[in-house]
Amino acid sequence: MTTETITIRVTPRIAQLFRIAPQEVQQKIELLINHQIDAAFDSSETLTALMTRISHIAQARGMTPEILQDILNDND
């Protein structure tokens, strides 16, 4: 598979976590991001449906309103 590099803005904490993550974890994250971006541009899925789907996935993986709030409040 041919790939290209793009730049996206993330919090410093996320950038640091990604940099120190093992290569295998980085590859999994890249695949997840590829999938999410591809899904975001899929015209058959509305933004609301995409957001709902992502929310359900996050909840299934343990995301709680408290964790999300902590991430959003993180100014590091």
VEXTORMI-41417 format. One record per atom (N, C-alpha, C, O): residue number from 1; residue in one letter; atom name; x, y, z. Coordinates in pm, 1 decimal. Example, Ala and Ser with C-alpha at 12.3 -4.5 7.8 and 13.67 -1.06 7.14 Angstrom:
residues 2
atom num=1&residuo=A&atomo=N&xx=1319.0&yy=-569.0&zz=780.0
atom num=1&residuo=A&atomo=CA&xx=1230.0&yy=-450.0&zz=780.0
atom num=1&residuo=A&atomo=C&xx=1320.0&yy=-330.0&zz=780.0
atom num=1&residuo=A&atomo=O&xx=1423.6&yy=-331.9&zz=846.5
atom num=2&residuo=S&atomo=N&xx=1285.0&yy=-225.0&zz=708.0
atom num=2&residuo=S&atomo=CA&xx=1367.0&yy=-106.0&zz=714.0
atom num=2&residuo=S&atomo=C&xx=1290.0&yy=3.0&zz=787.0
atom num=2&residuo=S&atomo=O&xx=1340.9&yy=113.8&zz=803.9
This chain:
residues 76
atom num=1&residuo=M&atomo=N&xx=84.8&yy=-117.3&zz=0.0
atom num=1&residuo=M&atomo=CA&xx=0.0&yy=0.0&zz=0.0
atom num=1&residuo=M&atomo=C&xx=89.5&yy=123.9&zz=0.0
atom num=1&residuo=M&atomo=O&xx=180.3&yy=136.4&zz=82.2
atom num=2&residuo=T&atomo=N&xx=63.0&yy=213.2&zz=-91.6
atom num=2&residuo=T&atomo=CA&xx=135.8&yy=339.2&zz=-97.5
atom num=2&residuo=T&atomo=C&xx=73.0&yy=437.2&zz=-0.1
atom num=2&residuo=T&atomo=O&xx=-49.4&yy=445.2&zz=9.8
atom num=3&residuo=T&atomo=N&xx=155.8&yy=511.9&zz=71.8
atom num=3&residuo=T&atomo=CA&xx=103.7&yy=609.6&zz=166.4
atom num=3&residuo=T&atomo=C&xx=169.0&yy=745.0&zz=143.2
atom num=3&residuo=T&atomo=O&xx=273.4&yy=755.0&zz=78.7
atom num=4&residuo=E&atomo=N&xx=106.4&yy=847.9&zz=196.2
atom num=4&residuo=E&atomo=CA&xx=159.4&yy=982.7&zz=195.7
atom num=4&residuo=E&atomo=C&xx=150.3&yy=1037.2&zz=337.0
atom num=4&residuo=E&atomo=O&xx=70.3&yy=989.7&zz=417.6
atom num=5&residuo=T&atomo=N&xx=231.3&yy=1135.5&zz=366.5
atom num=5&residuo=T&atomo=CA&xx=231.3&yy=1197.1&zz=497.6
atom num=5&residuo=T&atomo=C&xx=150.4&yy=1325.4&zz=494.0
atom num=5&residuo=T&atomo=O&xx=164.9&yy=1406.8&zz=402.7
atom num=6&residuo=I&atomo=N&xx=64.2&yy=1342.9&zz=595.2
atom num=6&residuo=I&atomo=CA&xx=-10.1&yy=1467.5&zz=613.3
atom num=6&residuo=I&atomo=C&xx=16.7&yy=1515.3&zz=755.9
atom num=6&residuo=I&atomo=O&xx=67.4&yy=1440.6&zz=839.6
atom num=7&residuo=T&atomo=N&xx=-17.8&yy=1639.5&zz=781.3
atom num=7&residuo=T&atomo=CA&xx=-0.7&yy=1694.6&zz=915.6
atom num=7&residuo=T&atomo=C&xx=-137.6&yy=1727.0&zz=972.8
atom num=7&residuo=T&atomo=O&xx=-219.2&yy=1791.8&zz=907.3
atom num=8&residuo=I&atomo=N&xx=-163.0&yy=1681.8&zz=1095.2
atom num=8&residuo=I&atomo=CA&xx=-286.2&yy=1717.8&zz=1164.7
atom num=8&residuo=I&atomo=C&xx=-248.8&yy=1774.3&zz=1300.9
atom num=8&residuo=I&atomo=O&xx=-145.6&yy=1738.6&zz=1357.8
atom num=9&residuo=R&atomo=N&xx=-332.1&yy=1861.6&zz=1351.7
atom num=9&residuo=R&atomo=CA&xx=-306.2&yy=1922.8&zz=1481.7
atom num=9&residuo=R&atomo=C&xx=-364.6&yy=1835.2&zz=1592.2
atom num=9&residuo=R&atomo=O&xx=-479.6&yy=1791.5&zz=1586.0
atom num=10&residuo=V&atomo=N&xx=-282.1&yy=1811.4&zz=1692.6
atom num=10&residuo=V&atomo=CA&xx=-324.4&yy=1737.1&zz=1811.9
atom num=10&residuo=V&atomo=C&xx=-267.4&yy=1809.6&zz=1932.9
atom num=10&residuo=V&atomo=O&xx=-181.7&yy=1897.0&zz=1919.4
atom num=11&residuo=T&atomo=N&xx=-314.9&yy=1773.4&zz=2049.6
atom num=11&residuo=T&atomo=CA&xx=-261.1&yy=1834.1&zz=2171.1
atom num=11&residuo=T&atomo=C&xx=-117.4&yy=1786.5&zz=2190.8
atom num=11&residuo=T&atomo=O&xx=-79.4&yy=1680.7&zz=2140.7
atom num=12&residuo=P&atomo=N&xx=-38.4&yy=1863.6&zz=2263.1
atom num=12&residuo=P&atomo=CA&xx=98.7&yy=1819.2&zz=2291.4
atom num=12&residuo=P&atomo=C&xx=103.1&yy=1682.5&zz=2359.6
atom num=12&residuo=P&atomo=O&xx=192.6&yy=1602.5&zz=2332.6
atom num=13&residuo=R&atomo=N&xx=7.8&yy=1656.0&zz=2447.0
atom num=13&residuo=R&atomo=CA&xx=2.9&yy=1526.4&zz=2516.3
atom num=13&residuo=R&atomo=C&xx=-14.3&yy=1412.2&zz=2416.9
atom num=13&residuo=R&atomo=O&xx=54.9&yy=1310.9&zz=2426.0
atom num=14&residuo=I&atomo=N&xx=-105.9&yy=1428.1&zz=2322.3
atom num=14&residuo=I&atomo=CA&xx=-129.6&yy=1324.2&zz=2221.1
atom num=14&residuo=I&atomo=C&xx=-5.1&yy=1305.8&zz=2135.8
atom num=14&residuo=I&atomo=O&xx=33.8&yy=1192.9&zz=2105.8
atom num=15&residuo=A&atomo=N&xx=58.0&yy=1416.7&zz=2096.2
atom num=15&residuo=A&atomo=CA&xx=179.7&yy=1408.4&zz=2015.4
atom num=15&residuo=A&atomo=C&xx=288.3&yy=1330.2&zz=2089.0
atom num=15&residuo=A&atomo=O&xx=353.7&yy=1244.1&zz=2030.0
atom num=16&residuo=Q&atomo=N&xx=307.3&yy=1359.4&zz=2215.9
atom num=16&residuo=Q&atomo=CA&xx=409.6&yy=1290.5&zz=2294.8
atom num=16&residuo=Q&atomo=C&xx=376.7&yy=1142.1&zz=2309.8
atom num=16&residuo=Q&atomo=O&xx=464.0&yy=1056.7&zz=2294.7
atom num=17&residuo=L&atomo=N&xx=250.8&yy=1112.3&zz=2339.4
atom num=17&residuo=L&atomo=CA&xx=211.4&yy=971.7&zz=2352.6
atom num=17&residuo=L&atomo=C&xx=236.3&yy=894.9&zz=2223.1
atom num=17&residuo=L&atomo=O&xx=281.9&yy=780.6&zz=2225.8
atom num=18&residuo=F&atomo=N&xx=206.3&yy=957.7&zz=2110.3
atom num=18&residuo=F&atomo=CA&xx=227.3&yy=891.7&zz=1981.5
atom num=18&residuo=F&atomo=C&xx=376.3&yy=868.9&zz=1956.7
atom num=18&residuo=F&atomo=O&xx=416.6&yy=761.7&zz=1911.6
atom num=19&residuo=R&atomo=N&xx=457.7&yy=970.2&zz=1986.3
atom num=19&residuo=R&atomo=CA&xx=602.5&yy=959.8&zz=1963.2
atom num=19&residuo=R&atomo=C&xx=666.7&yy=846.8&zz=2044.7
atom num=19&residuo=R&atomo=O&xx=757.1&yy=778.7&zz=1996.3
atom num=20&residuo=I&atomo=N&xx=620.3&yy=827.4&zz=2167.3
atom num=20&residuo=I&atomo=CA&xx=683.0&yy=725.5&zz=2252.2
atom num=20&residuo=I&atomo=C&xx=617.9&yy=587.9&zz=2239.6
atom num=20&residuo=I&atomo=O&xx=666.7&yy=490.1&zz=2296.3
atom num=21&residuo=A&atomo=N&xx=508.1&yy=580.8&zz=2165.4
atom num=21&residuo=A&atomo=CA&xx=438.8&yy=452.4&zz=2148.2
atom num=21&residuo=A&atomo=C&xx=524.2&yy=358.2&zz=2062.9
atom num=21&residuo=A&atomo=O&xx=596.3&yy=402.9&zz=1973.7
atom num=22&residuo=P&atomo=N&xx=515.8&yy=228.9&zz=2090.4
atom num=22&residuo=P&atomo=CA&xx=586.2&yy=131.4&zz=2006.2
atom num=22&residuo=P&atomo=C&xx=536.3&yy=139.7&zz=1861.0
atom num=22&residuo=P&atomo=O&xx=423.0&yy=180.5&zz=1835.5
atom num=23&residuo=Q&atomo=N&xx=621.3&yy=101.0&zz=1768.6
atom num=23&residuo=Q&atomo=CA&xx=588.3&yy=106.9&zz=1625.8
atom num=23&residuo=Q&atomo=C&xx=456.1&yy=36.9&zz=1594.8
atom num=23&residuo=Q&atomo=O&xx=377.6&yy=86.3&zz=1513.8
atom num=24&residuo=E&atomo=N&xx=431.0&yy=-76.4&zz=1657.7
atom num=24&residuo=E&atomo=CA&xx=307.3&yy=-151.9&zz=1633.8
atom num=24&residuo=E&atomo=C&xx=184.1&yy=-68.4&zz=1672.3
atom num=24&residuo=E&atomo=O&xx=84.0&yy=-68.0&zz=1600.7
atom num=25&residuo=V&atomo=N&xx=192.4&yy=1.0&zz=1784.2
atom num=25&residuo=V&atomo=CA&xx=82.0&yy=86.0&zz=1829.3
atom num=25&residuo=V&atomo=C&xx=64.5&yy=204.2&zz=1733.6
atom num=25&residuo=V&atomo=O&xx=-48.2&yy=240.5&zz=1699.9
atom num=26&residuo=Q&atomo=N&xx=174.6&yy=263.7&zz=1690.4
atom num=26&residuo=Q&atomo=CA&xx=166.9&yy=374.3&zz=1595.0
atom num=26&residuo=Q&atomo=C&xx=97.7&yy=330.4&zz=1466.4
atom num=26&residuo=Q&atomo=O&xx=15.7&yy=404.0&zz=1411.5
atom num=27&residuo=Q&atomo=N&xx=130.3&yy=212.1&zz=1419.0
atom num=27&residuo=Q&atomo=CA&xx=68.1&yy=161.0&zz=1296.6
atom num=27&residuo=Q&atomo=C&xx=-82.3&yy=139.9&zz=1315.8
atom num=27&residuo=Q&atomo=O&xx=-160.8&yy=170.1&zz=1225.9
atom num=28&residuo=K&atomo=N&xx=-122.5&yy=88.7&zz=1431.0
atom num=28&residuo=K&atomo=CA&xx=-264.9&yy=69.1&zz=1458.5
atom num=28&residuo=K&atomo=C&xx=-337.7&yy=203.0&zz=1461.3
atom num=28&residuo=K&atomo=O&xx=-448.4&yy=215.4&zz=1408.9
atom num=29&residuo=I&atomo=N&xx=-275.4&yy=302.8&zz=1522.6
atom num=29&residuo=I&atomo=CA&xx=-336.2&yy=436.3&zz=1529.1
atom num=29&residuo=I&atomo=C&xx=-349.3&yy=494.6&zz=1389.2
atom num=29&residuo=I&atomo=O&xx=-452.1&yy=553.1&zz=1355.1
atom num=30&residuo=E&atomo=N&xx=-245.0&yy=478.6&zz=1308.4
atom num=30&residuo=E&atomo=CA&xx=-250.6&yy=529.0&zz=1170.9
atom num=30&residuo=E&atomo=C&xx=-362.5&yy=462.4&zz=1091.7
atom num=30&residuo=E&atomo=O&xx=-432.4&yy=528.8&zz=1015.3
atom num=31&residuo=L&atomo=N&xx=-379.9&yy=332.8&zz=1109.3
atom num=31&residuo=L&atomo=CA&xx=-489.9&yy=262.6&zz=1041.4
atom num=31&residuo=L&atomo=C&xx=-625.2&yy=315.0&zz=1087.5
atom num=31&residuo=L&atomo=O&xx=-715.8&yy=336.0&zz=1006.9
atom num=32&residuo=L&atomo=N&xx=-637.6&yy=335.9&zz=1218.4
atom num=32&residuo=L&atomo=CA&xx=-762.9&yy=388.8&zz=1273.2
atom num=32&residuo=L&atomo=C&xx=-791.7&yy=527.4&zz=1216.7
atom num=32&residuo=L&atomo=O&xx=-904.5&yy=555.9&zz=1176.6
atom num=33&residuo=I&atomo=N&xx=-690.6&yy=613.3&zz=1213.5
atom num=33&residuo=I&atomo=CA&xx=-708.6&yy=748.2&zz=1159.6
atom num=33&residuo=I&atomo=C&xx=-744.7&yy=742.4&zz=1012.0
atom num=33&residuo=I&atomo=O&xx=-832.7&yy=816.0&zz=967.0
atom num=34&residuo=N&atomo=N&xx=-678.1&yy=656.1&zz=935.9
atom num=34&residuo=N&atomo=CA&xx=-711.7&yy=639.3&zz=794.3
atom num=34&residuo=N&atomo=C&xx=-857.8&yy=602.6&zz=777.4
atom num=34&residuo=N&atomo=O&xx=-928.1&yy=658.3&zz=693.0
atom num=35&residuo=H&atomo=N&xx=-902.6&yy=508.1&zz=858.9
atom num=35&residuo=H&atomo=CA&xx=-1041.7&yy=463.2&zz=850.0
atom num=35&residuo=H&atomo=C&xx=-1137.8&yy=576.5&zz=885.2
atom num=35&residuo=H&atomo=O&xx=-1237.6&yy=597.2&zz=816.3
atom num=36&residuo=Q&atomo=N&xx=-1107.8&yy=649.2&zz=991.9
atom num=36&residuo=Q&atomo=CA&xx=-1197.6&yy=756.0&zz=1035.7
atom num=36&residuo=Q&atomo=C&xx=-1204.7&yy=868.8&zz=932.8
atom num=36&residuo=Q&atomo=O&xx=-1312.6&yy=921.9&zz=906.8
atom num=37&residuo=I&atomo=N&xx=-1091.7&yy=905.2&zz=874.8
atom num=37&residuo=I&atomo=CA&xx=-1092.6&yy=1010.3&zz=772.5
atom num=37&residuo=I&atomo=C&xx=-1168.7&yy=962.9&zz=649.7
atom num=37&residuo=I&atomo=O&xx=-1248.1&yy=1037.6&zz=592.5
atom num=38&residuo=D&atomo=N&xx=-1144.6&yy=839.4&zz=609.5
atom num=38&residuo=D&atomo=CA&xx=-1216.4&yy=784.2&zz=494.6
atom num=38&residuo=D&atomo=C&xx=-1366.9&yy=785.1&zz=519.8
atom num=38&residuo=D&atomo=O&xx=-1444.5&yy=822.7&zz=432.1
atom num=39&residuo=A&atomo=N&xx=-1407.9&yy=743.8&zz=639.1
atom num=39&residuo=A&atomo=CA&xx=-1549.8&yy=741.3&zz=674.0
atom num=39&residuo=A&atomo=C&xx=-1607.6&yy=882.4&zz=678.4
atom num=39&residuo=A&atomo=O&xx=-1723.1&yy=903.2&zz=641.3
atom num=40&residuo=A&atomo=N&xx=-1528.1&yy=979.4&zz=723.5
atom num=40&residuo=A&atomo=CA&xx=-1576.4&yy=1117.3&zz=732.6
atom num=40&residuo=A&atomo=C&xx=-1608.4&yy=1174.9&zz=595.1
atom num=40&residuo=A&atomo=O&xx=-1695.4&yy=1261.0&zz=582.2
atom num=41&residuo=F&atomo=N&xx=-1538.4&yy=1127.5&zz=493.0
atom num=41&residuo=F&atomo=CA&xx=-1561.6&yy=1178.0&zz=358.1
atom num=41&residuo=F&atomo=C&xx=-1656.0&yy=1089.7&zz=277.4
atom num=41&residuo=F&atomo=O&xx=-1681.8&yy=1116.9&zz=160.1
atom num=42&residuo=D&atomo=N&xx=-1707.0&yy=984.9&zz=339.2
atom num=42&residuo=D&atomo=CA&xx=-1804.4&yy=897.4&zz=273.1
atom num=42&residuo=D&atomo=C&xx=-1936.7&yy=971.6&zz=269.3
atom num=42&residuo=D&atomo=O&xx=-2000.4&yy=990.4&zz=372.9
atom num=43&residuo=S&atomo=N&xx=-1977.9&yy=1013.2&zz=152.7
atom num=43&residuo=S&atomo=CA&xx=-2098.0&yy=1095.9&zz=139.3
atom num=43&residuo=S&atomo=C&xx=-2226.3&yy=1022.4&zz=175.7
atom num=43&residuo=S&atomo=O&xx=-2330.8&yy=1085.3&zz=192.9
atom num=44&residuo=S&atomo=N&xx=-2219.6&yy=889.4&zz=187.8
atom num=44&residuo=S&atomo=CA&xx=-2341.2&yy=816.1&zz=222.7
atom num=44&residuo=S&atomo=C&xx=-2369.8&yy=820.9&zz=373.0
atom num=44&residuo=S&atomo=O&xx=-2479.0&yy=784.0&zz=416.2
atom num=45&residuo=E&atomo=N&xx=-2273.0&yy=865.9&zz=452.5
atom num=45&residuo=E&atomo=CA&xx=-2291.4&yy=874.2&zz=597.0
atom num=45&residuo=E&atomo=C&xx=-2295.8&yy=1020.7&zz=639.1
atom num=45&residuo=E&atomo=O&xx=-2203.3&yy=1096.8&zz=610.6
atom num=46&residuo=T&atomo=N&xx=-2402.3&yy=1059.5&zz=706.2
atom num=46&residuo=T&atomo=CA&xx=-2413.8&yy=1198.0&zz=751.2
atom num=46&residuo=T&atomo=C&xx=-2317.1&yy=1224.2&zz=865.7
atom num=46&residuo=T&atomo=O&xx=-2270.5&yy=1130.8&zz=930.9
atom num=47&residuo=L&atomo=N&xx=-2287.1&yy=1350.1&zz=889.9
atom num=47&residuo=L&atomo=CA&xx=-2198.1&yy=1386.0&zz=999.1
atom num=47&residuo=L&atomo=C&xx=-2254.8&yy=1337.7&zz=1131.8
atom num=47&residuo=L&atomo=O&xx=-2181.2&yy=1286.9&zz=1216.3
atom num=48&residuo=T&atomo=N&xx=-2384.0&yy=1353.2&zz=1149.9
atom num=48&residuo=T&atomo=CA&xx=-2446.5&yy=1309.0&zz=1274.7
atom num=48&residuo=T&atomo=C&xx=-2432.3&yy=1158.3&zz=1292.1
atom num=48&residuo=T&atomo=O&xx=-2403.4&yy=1111.0&zz=1402.0
atom num=49&residuo=A&atomo=N&xx=-2452.2&yy=1083.1&zz=1184.9
atom num=49&residuo=A&atomo=CA&xx=-2438.0&yy=937.8&zz=1192.9
atom num=49&residuo=A&atomo=C&xx=-2294.0&yy=898.8&zz=1223.0
atom num=49&residuo=A&atomo=O&xx=-2269.5&yy=806.9&zz=1301.2
atom num=50&residuo=L&atomo=N&xx=-2198.7&yy=967.9&zz=1161.6
atom num=50&residuo=L&atomo=CA&xx=-2057.8&yy=941.6&zz=1187.0
atom num=50&residuo=L&atomo=C&xx=-2023.8&yy=969.4&zz=1332.8
atom num=50&residuo=L&atomo=O&xx=-1957.4&yy=888.6&zz=1397.8
atom num=51&residuo=M&atomo=N&xx=-2069.0&yy=1083.4&zz=1384.5
atom num=51&residuo=M&atomo=CA&xx=-2040.6&yy=1119.7&zz=1523.0
atom num=51&residuo=M&atomo=C&xx=-2102.1&yy=1018.4&zz=1619.2
atom num=51&residuo=M&atomo=O&xx=-2040.5&yy=982.3&zz=1719.5
atom num=52&residuo=T&atomo=N&xx=-2222.3&yy=972.9&zz=1589.1
atom num=52&residuo=T&atomo=CA&xx=-2288.7&yy=873.0&zz=1673.3
atom num=52&residuo=T&atomo=C&xx=-2210.6&yy=742.3&zz=1671.0
atom num=52&residuo=T&atomo=O&xx=-2190.9&yy=679.8&zz=1775.3
atom num=53&residuo=R&atomo=N&xx=-2166.2&yy=700.8&zz=1553.1
atom num=53&residuo=R&atomo=CA&xx=-2090.5&yy=576.2&zz=1540.4
atom num=53&residuo=R&atomo=C&xx=-1958.7&yy=584.8&zz=1617.6
atom num=53&residuo=R&atomo=O&xx=-1922.0&yy=491.6&zz=1689.2
atom num=54&residuo=I&atomo=N&xx=-1888.3&yy=696.4&zz=1602.7
atom num=54&residuo=I&atomo=CA&xx=-1762.3&yy=714.5&zz=1674.3
atom num=54&residuo=I&atomo=C&xx=-1786.2&yy=715.3&zz=1825.4
atom num=54&residuo=I&atomo=O&xx=-1707.4&yy=659.2&zz=1901.5
atom num=55&residuo=S&atomo=N&xx=-1894.9&yy=778.9&zz=1867.9
atom num=55&residuo=S&atomo=CA&xx=-1929.3&yy=783.1&zz=2009.2
atom num=55&residuo=S&atomo=C&xx=-1952.2&yy=642.5&zz=2064.1
atom num=55&residuo=S&atomo=O&xx=-1904.7&yy=609.2&zz=2172.7
atom num=56&residuo=H&atomo=N&xx=-2024.7&yy=560.9&zz=1989.3
atom num=56&residuo=H&atomo=CA&xx=-2051.5&yy=424.0&zz=2033.6
atom num=56&residuo=H&atomo=C&xx=-1922.9&yy=342.3&zz=2042.5
atom num=56&residuo=H&atomo=O&xx=-1904.6&yy=264.2&zz=2135.9
atom num=57&residuo=I&atomo=N&xx=-1834.5&yy=360.6&zz=1945.3
atom num=57&residuo=I&atomo=CA&xx=-1706.9&yy=289.2&zz=1947.6
atom num=57&residuo=I&atomo=C&xx=-1625.7&yy=331.6&zz=2069.9
atom num=57&residuo=I&atomo=O&xx=-1569.6&yy=247.8&zz=2140.5
atom num=58&residuo=A&atomo=N&xx=-1620.2&yy=462.3&zz=2093.7
atom num=58&residuo=A&atomo=CA&xx=-1544.0&yy=514.4&zz=2208.0
atom num=58&residuo=A&atomo=C&xx=-1600.2&yy=460.4&zz=2339.6
atom num=58&residuo=A&atomo=O&xx=-1523.8&yy=420.4&zz=2427.5
atom num=59&residuo=Q&atomo=N&xx=-1732.1&yy=459.0&zz=2353.7
atom num=59&residuo=Q&atomo=CA&xx=-1794.3&yy=408.1&zz=2475.5
atom num=59&residuo=Q&atomo=C&xx=-1764.7&yy=258.8&zz=2493.8
atom num=59&residuo=Q&atomo=O&xx=-1738.7&yy=213.0&zz=2605.1
atom num=60&residuo=A&atomo=N&xx=-1769.0&yy=185.1&zz=2385.2
atom num=60&residuo=A&atomo=CA&xx=-1741.0&yy=41.4&zz=2393.0
atom num=60&residuo=A&atomo=C&xx=-1597.2&yy=14.6&zz=2434.8
atom num=60&residuo=A&atomo=O&xx=-1566.4&yy=-90.0&zz=2492.0
atom num=61&residuo=R&atomo=N&xx=-1509.3&yy=110.5&zz=2405.5
atom num=61&residuo=R&atomo=CA&xx=-1367.7&yy=95.6&zz=2441.7
atom num=61&residuo=R&atomo=C&xx=-1334.4&yy=160.1&zz=2575.5
atom num=61&residuo=R&atomo=O&xx=-1217.3&yy=171.2&zz=2612.1
atom num=62&residuo=G&atomo=N&xx=-1437.8&yy=202.8&zz=2648.9
atom num=62&residuo=G&atomo=CA&xx=-1415.9&yy=252.1&zz=2784.1
atom num=62&residuo=G&atomo=C&xx=-1418.9&yy=402.3&zz=2802.0
atom num=62&residuo=G&atomo=O&xx=-1395.7&yy=451.0&zz=2912.6
atom num=63&residuo=M&atomo=N&xx=-1446.7&yy=477.5&zz=2696.2
atom num=63&residuo=M&atomo=CA&xx=-1453.5&yy=623.1&zz=2709.4
atom num=63&residuo=M&atomo=C&xx=-1574.9&yy=660.4&zz=2794.5
atom num=63&residuo=M&atomo=O&xx=-1685.3&yy=610.4&zz=2773.1
atom num=64&residuo=T&atomo=N&xx=-1552.5&yy=748.1&zz=2890.0
atom num=64&residuo=T&atomo=CA&xx=-1661.4&yy=798.0&zz=2973.8
atom num=64&residuo=T&atomo=C&xx=-1666.3&yy=949.4&zz=2959.4
atom num=64&residuo=T&atomo=O&xx=-1569.2&yy=1010.1&zz=2914.2
atom num=65&residuo=P&atomo=N&xx=-1778.4&yy=1011.6&zz=2997.4
atom num=65&residuo=P&atomo=CA&xx=-1784.3&yy=1158.0&zz=2992.7
atom num=65&residuo=P&atomo=C&xx=-1673.5&yy=1223.3&zz=3076.1
atom num=65&residuo=P&atomo=O&xx=-1622.2&yy=1329.2&zz=3040.0
atom num=66&residuo=E&atomo=N&xx=-1637.3&yy=1159.6&zz=3187.6
atom num=66&residuo=E&atomo=CA&xx=-1532.4&yy=1214.2&zz=3272.7
atom num=66&residuo=E&atomo=C&xx=-1395.7&yy=1210.5&zz=3203.3
atom num=66&residuo=E&atomo=O&xx=-1320.3&yy=1307.6&zz=3209.4
atom num=67&residuo=I&atomo=N&xx=-1364.5&yy=1100.0&zz=3138.4
atom num=67&residuo=I&atomo=CA&xx=-1237.4&yy=1088.6&zz=3066.4
atom num=67&residuo=I&atomo=C&xx=-1232.8&yy=1190.0&zz=2953.0
atom num=67&residuo=I&atomo=O&xx=-1131.3&yy=1256.8&zz=2933.3
atom num=68&residuo=L&atomo=N&xx=-1341.9&yy=1201.8&zz=2878.8
atom num=68&residuo=L&atomo=CA&xx=-1347.5&yy=1298.5&zz=2769.5
atom num=68&residuo=L&atomo=C&xx=-1326.8&yy=1439.7&zz=2821.8
atom num=68&residuo=L&atomo=O&xx=-1253.1&yy=1517.9&zz=2761.7
atom num=69&residuo=Q&atomo=N&xx=-1390.7&yy=1472.8&zz=2932.5
atom num=69&residuo=Q&atomo=CA&xx=-1375.2&yy=1606.6&zz=2989.7
atom num=69&residuo=Q&atomo=C&xx=-1231.0&yy=1631.4&zz=3031.3
atom num=69&residuo=Q&atomo=O&xx=-1178.1&yy=1740.7&zz=3010.6
atom num=70&residuo=D&atomo=N&xx=-1167.3&yy=1531.0&zz=3089.6
atom num=70&residuo=D&atomo=CA&xx=-1026.1&yy=1543.7&zz=3127.8
atom num=70&residuo=D&atomo=C&xx=-938.7&yy=1570.7&zz=3005.2
atom num=70&residuo=D&atomo=O&xx=-847.8&yy=1653.6&zz=3010.0
atom num=71&residuo=I&atomo=N&xx=-966.4&yy=1501.1&zz=2897.4
atom num=71&residuo=I&atomo=CA&xx=-889.2&yy=1520.5&zz=2773.4
atom num=71&residuo=I&atomo=C&xx=-911.9&yy=1661.9&zz=2720.7
atom num=71&residuo=I&atomo=O&xx=-817.1&yy=1730.2&zz=2682.0
atom num=72&residuo=L&atomo=N&xx=-1036.6&yy=1705.1&zz=2719.4
atom num=72&residuo=L&atomo=CA&xx=-1067.6&yy=1838.7&zz=2667.6
atom num=72&residuo=L&atomo=C&xx=-1009.8&yy=1949.6&zz=2754.0
atom num=72&residuo=L&atomo=O&xx=-976.5&yy=2057.0&zz=2704.0
atom num=73&residuo=N&atomo=N&xx=-997.8&yy=1923.6&zz=2883.8
atom num=73&residuo=N&atomo=CA&xx=-944.6&yy=2024.4&zz=2976.3
atom num=73&residuo=N&atomo=C&xx=-793.3&yy=2022.7&zz=2985.0
atom num=73&residuo=N&atomo=O&xx=-733.9&yy=2112.2&zz=3045.2
atom num=74&residuo=D&atomo=N&xx=-729.6&yy=1922.0&zz=2925.7
atom num=74&residuo=D&atomo=CA&xx=-584.5&yy=1909.1&zz=2934.1
atom num=74&residuo=D&atomo=C&xx=-517.9&yy=2019.8&zz=2854.2
atom num=74&residuo=D&atomo=O&xx=-530.1&yy=2024.6&zz=2731.8
atom num=75&residuo=N&atomo=N&xx=-447.6&yy=2108.6&zz=2923.3
atom num=75&residuo=N&atomo=CA&xx=-379.9&yy=2221.5&zz=2858.5
atom num=75&residuo=N&atomo=C&xx=-230.6&yy=2200.1&zz=2845.2
atom num=75&residuo=N&atomo=O&xx=-158.1&yy=2293.8&zz=2811.8
atom num=76&residuo=D&atomo=N&xx=-182.6&yy=2079.2&zz=2870.6
atom num=76&residuo=D&atomo=CA&xx=-38.5&yy=2053.1&zz=2865.2
atom num=76&residuo=D&atomo=C&xx=13.5&yy=2062.5&zz=2724.8
atom num=76&residuo=D&atomo=O&xx=132.9&yy=2043.5&zz=2701.8
